């Protein structure tokens, strides 16, 4: 019996592999260039951790709008979230405190890891209030990821946001960024950094409403909103559109209810 020789070369496959190798090298060089350019942002003045949720949303939306046929939206989001997370790490090391004792802790942790990157320091701290406290105590380097406050089965932890120690925290993102359109994302991100308008935003308000006047107050100031959760006397309100912390409409509502606090806003892709 003659010894079998090497399998015949498939010239078409070899040509494709060489082309893929060339693309990989180009991609690698572009990734390195992108990260180097991002380092220049480290010196830019900012308040809070070096995350810019509104700009990140706008970037990924733009990429999805120009993506060629066949490019999966999920892959684009995953790739650019990894690049964004790597750029953030080069500006400043941040910590992510995940708090959600009554929800699925592994799911919440996975949502945070996929958004902030596998190399980011992420710790599950149990209760949402503990996560919020970590972010409030370390305003420049820490963010909190909690269950969505009005989601079933997560407990009424959100009234704690009325406490003065949490007043510098803002809702800046709803996670995951890409998914089935819903009134209630699975998780939210709180940060001491200021949130900005991204387009198609939703805002959350915390209202003291012992006399149940909030719907009238919303109507009177021209806000399209509704109650999504209540823990007397506090109510959590979902409002269409972006509201800054000092929005005059929120201030006007305070004359009809006892207290109004804009928790922040989020946008999804």
Buried (B, 14 or more C-beta within 10 A) or exposed (E): EEEEEEEEEEEEEEEEEEEEEEEEEEEEEEBEEEBEEBEEBEEEEBEBBBBBBBEBBBBBBEBBEEEEEEEEEEEBBEBBBBBBBBBBBBBEEBBBBBBBBEBBBEEBBBBBBBBBBEEBEBBBBBBBBBBBBBBBEBBEBBBBBBBBBBBEEBBEBBBBBBEEEBEBBBBBBBBBBBBEEEEBBBBBBBBBBBBBBBEEBBBBBBBBBEEEBBBEBBEBBEBEBEBBBBEEBBBBBBBEBBBBBEBEBBEBBBEBBBEBBBBBBBBBB
